[in-house]
């Protein structure tokens, strides 16, 4: 019986309770009284399933882009301190574009 988080998430409460009935784990005590959200979390804990969905970045160098963002944030702080609105706007746009590229490359 191996499930993924997505498979469990798409099941009904009745189906989740059937799965919980077959398991003996501390997290599943009182499973008949749990709503779907709490039952799903308890099942994931009992089955050792990671509830966080991990996305892989494909086609770009994530570490290089993150380093660029950190450098731009330092420049942004300097621009804020210097009250340079034009430079600040430019830096914020660059940070926004880099973050957008990261999100677009996530699969």
VENPE-V46307 format. One record per helix or strand of 3 or more residues. SS is the DSSP state (H for helix, E for strand). FROM is the first residue (numbers start at 1). TO is the last residue. If there is no record, write none. Layout:
SS&FROM&TO + SS&FROM&TO
This chain:
H&5&9 + H&13&21 + H&26&28 + H&31&33 + H&36&47 + H&62&82 + H&85&105
